[in-house]
Amino acid sequence: MLKPTARTAPALLDEMAARQPNHDCVIDGARRWTYAELQAQARSVAAGLWDLGIRPGDRVAILMGNRAEWLSSYFAILGLGAEAVALNTWLTPSEQAYQLNHAEVTTLILADRFRGRDVLAELEEMRAIGLPALERLIVLGDRVPDGATPFEDLAGEIDPGLWSTAQADDVACILYTSGSTARPKGVPLLHGGLIDNMWEIGERMHLSADDRLWFGVSLFWSFGCVNALFAMMSHGGAMVLQHHFDAGEALRLIEEEACTVFYGTPNIALSLAEHPDRGGRDLSSLRTGAAIGTPEQIQMIVDLGVDEICNVYGLTEGYGNSAVADAHSPLERRRIASGAPLPGMELRILDLETGDPMPQGEVGEIALKGRVTPGYLNDADATADSRTGDGFFLTGDLGLLDDDGWVQFQGRRKELIKSGGINIAPAEIEAALRSHEAVDSVFVTGLADDRLDEAIGAVVVLHPGAETDAAQLRAHCRLSLAAYKVPQYFAFVAANELPVTSTEKLQRNRLHELFQRDRPRQD
């Protein structure tokens, strides 16, 4: 397939609908939308949003699972030149309220329920915290509060002059990613990067219109609404939505829909491999996809049937992936390295002390130039700190370039924990634990884990005479943190047992020594 000429997300949808109007685009259970039907749905929703007062530059958030309406809403927002804020369905109301307020969201589109959770009740918790910028609520479901708009009422004919007015260098979406502070950072991404970067990713995977993506990763994640979505759409493929990940349901969908493309983390692949239905499901349709992991983890994905899996390197700030191994390269190379930088991306390895470029084969900090975010939302200091003098983005990741110019990820310079493929900021968990009356100080670290890559461990120093235990602290965390951020392991120590340097500076790289080697889970 020829590279689309479109430079914005709605223009891409229009172009693909013109090229192949009757080709499957979105499969959501019994609903099967062609490219023309997704275009019609998005334009209809856009007409409804315009009538409600949404204008170019407004920020509209989406809070729902992987449903067809997520996609029609997304393209409707972008089609009006507004900016989509993808809210994480796993977060607590306080975490979601922070993101809504930080992004100054004026309109929220949500499903009234998600996986047994009453989202409307959680919205009331957010309102109690305060949502001063929020003016409009649109609800998908059978419970629509007074003053809210039913999603089904978003309908009409959009004026052609109002549709697809955004430019390539306009902000398309704002995604939130954990940083080295207690609060997540807002990452604006531009329309042009969504098209250009994802086209190149699809080329590395050798995608075509015949491919069908099993869409089990969450749409709110950059791996979903940026990477997977636009890699597939720029190549005319179809997307088979799974509302939320369930291994048994995933196996069924992959077999019944003959999915060819796998997007997932190693823990997702492990769940599929270990599921009791695995032996009875035919996954032979799988061919290619994207993942990151150790050589053993990449091999596990290959063993599922994804022979041409692409090892990737990237982060939200770099439009999902900045380096991707070619699907047709030898497996041994794809197991150990993430490929060469994509066209349009420049990647350097910088000395940790001097910031000078490092020669091939030596480990330093990965820095990127090209398709990267223009800067963090409402955070000029973080934006400045993330750039070198000559404009390279500092990822905080360690890596090297091998003799062939392929990237090998070597860990994280920042203190982020990567658990189950998700970046988690220790400072955020530490802040939650410090609010417990028994806790004097706390230090959170990642612990090697076969399933998650890193489990979360918390080293806790209690106030003199205070008492608590792991179960109580875990329950306390659940009041303000998403479940995946709650520590699996706790180590209770005296202050003088903390590993420090001769100048009394904490040695975070030694915190893992305070946990038992076998680390029985403390449930």
Rosetta blueprint (number, residue, H / E / L):
1 M L
2 L L
3 K L
4 P L
5 T L
6 A L
7 R L
8 T L
9 A H
10 P H
11 A H
12 L H
13 L H
14 D H
15 E H
16 M H
17 A H
18 A H
19 R H
20 Q L
21 P L
22 N L
23 H L
24 D E
25 C E
26 V E
27 I E
28 D E
29 G L
30 A L
31 R E
32 R E
33 W E
34 T E
35 Y H
36 A H
37 E H
38 L H
39 Q H
40 A H
41 Q H
42 A H
43 R H
44 S H
45 V H
46 A H
47 A H
48 G H
49 L H
50 W H
51 D H
52 L H
53 G L
54 I L
55 R L
56 P L
57 G L
58 D L
59 R E
60 V E
61 A E
62 I E
63 L E
64 M L
65 G L
66 N L
67 R L
68 A H
69 E H
70 W H
71 L H
72 S H
73 S H
74 Y H
75 F H
76 A H
77 I H
78 L H
79 G H
80 L L
81 G L
82 A L
83 E E
84 A E
85 V E
86 A E
87 L L
88 N L
89 T L
90 W L
91 L L
92 T L
93 P H
94 S H
95 E H
96 Q H
97 A H
98 Y H
99 Q H
100 L H
101 N H
102 H H
103 A L
104 E L
105 V L
106 T L
107 T E
108 L E
109 I E
110 L E
111 A E
112 D L
113 R E
114 F E
115 R L
116 G L
117 R E
118 D E
119 V H
120 L H
121 A H
122 E H
123 L H
124 E H
125 E H
126 M H
127 R H
128 A H
129 I H
130 G L
131 L L
132 P L
133 A L
134 L L
135 E L
136 R E
137 L E
138 I E
139 V E
140 L E
141 G L
142 D L
143 R L
144 V L
145 P L
146 D L
147 G L
148 A L
149 T E
150 P E
151 F H
152 E H
153 D H
154 L L
155 A L
156 G L
157 E L
158 I L
159 D L
160 P L
161 G L
162 L L
163 W L
164 S L
165 T L
166 A L
167 Q L
168 A L
169 D L
170 D L
171 V E
172 A E
173 C E
174 I E
175 L E
176 Y E
177 T E
178 S L
179 G L
180 S L
181 T L
182 A L
183 R L
184 P L
185 K E
186 G E
187 V E
188 P E
189 L E
190 L E
191 H H
192 G H
193 G H
194 L H
195 I H
196 D H
197 N H
198 M H
199 W H
200 E H
201 I H
202 G H
203 E H
204 R H
205 M H
206 H L
207 L L
208 S L
209 A L
210 D L
211 D L
212 R E
213 L E
214 W E
215 F E
216 G L
217 V L
218 S L
219 L L
220 F L
221 W L
222 S H
223 F H
224 G H
225 C H
226 V H
227 N H
228 A H
229 L H
230 F H
231 A H
232 M H
233 M H
234 S L
235 H L
236 G L
237 G L
238 A E
239 M E
240 V E
241 L E
242 Q L
243 H L
244 H L
245 F L
246 D L
247 A H
248 G H
249 E H
250 A H
251 L H
252 R H
253 L H
254 I H
255 E H
256 E H
257 E L
258 A L
259 C L
260 T L
261 V E
262 F E
263 Y E
264 G L
265 T L
266 P H
267 N H
268 I H
269 A H
270 L H
271 S H
272 L H
273 A H
274 E H
275 H L
276 P L
277 D L
278 R H
279 G H
280 G H
281 R L
282 D L
283 L L
284 S L
285 S L
286 L L
287 R L
288 T E
289 G E
290 A E
291 A E
292 I L
293 G L
294 T L
295 P H
296 E H
297 Q H
298 I H
299 Q H
300 M H
301 I H
302 V H
303 D H
304 L L
305 G L
306 V L
307 D L
308 E E
309 I E
310 C E
311 N E
312 V E
313 Y E
314 G L
315 L L
316 T H
317 E H
318 G H
319 Y L
320 G L
321 N L
322 S L
323 A E
324 V E
325 A L
326 D L
327 A L
328 H L
329 S L
330 P L
331 L H
332 E H
333 R H
334 R H
335 R H
336 I H
337 A L
338 S L
339 G L
340 A L
341 P E
342 L L
343 P L
344 G L
345 M L
346 E E
347 L E
348 R E
349 I E
350 L E
351 D L
352 L L
353 E L
354 T L
355 G L
356 D L
357 P E
358 M L
359 P L
360 Q L
361 G L
362 E L
363 V L
364 G E
365 E E
366 I E
367 A E
368 L E
369 K E
370 G L
371 R L
372 V L
373 T L
374 P L
375 G L
376 Y L
377 L L
378 N L
379 D L
380 A H
381 D H
382 A H
383 T H
384 A H
385 D H
386 S L
387 R E
388 T L
389 G L
390 D L
391 G L
392 F L
393 F E
394 L E
395 T E
396 G E
397 D E
398 L E
399 G E
400 L E
401 L E
402 D L
403 D L
404 D L
405 G L
406 W L
407 V E
408 Q E
409 F E
410 Q E
411 G E
412 R E
413 R L
414 K L
415 E L
416 L L
417 I E
418 K E
419 S E
420 G L
421 G L
422 I E
423 N E
424 I E
425 A L
426 P H
427 A H
428 E H
429 I H
430 E H
431 A H
432 A H
433 L H
434 R H
435 S L
436 H L
437 E L
438 A L
439 V E
440 D E
441 S E
442 V E
443 F E
444 V E
445 T E
446 G E
447 L E
448 A E
449 D E
450 D L
451 R L
452 L L
453 D E
454 E E
455 A E
456 I E
457 G E
458 A E
459 V E
460 V E
461 V E
462 L E
463 H L
464 P L
465 G L
466 A L
467 E L
468 T L
469 D L
470 A H
471 A H
472 Q H
473 L H
474 R H
475 A H
476 H H
477 C H
478 R H
479 L L
480 S L
481 L L
482 A L
483 A H
484 Y H
485 K H
486 V L
487 P L
488 Q L
489 Y E
490 F E
491 A E
492 F E
493 V L
494 A L
495 A H
496 N H
497 E H
498 L L
499 P L
500 V E
501 T L
502 S L
503 T L
504 E L
505 K L
506 L E
507 Q L
508 R H
509 N H
510 R H
511 L H
512 H H
513 E H
514 L H
515 F L
516 Q L
517 R L
518 D L
519 R L
520 P L
521 R L
522 Q L
523 D L
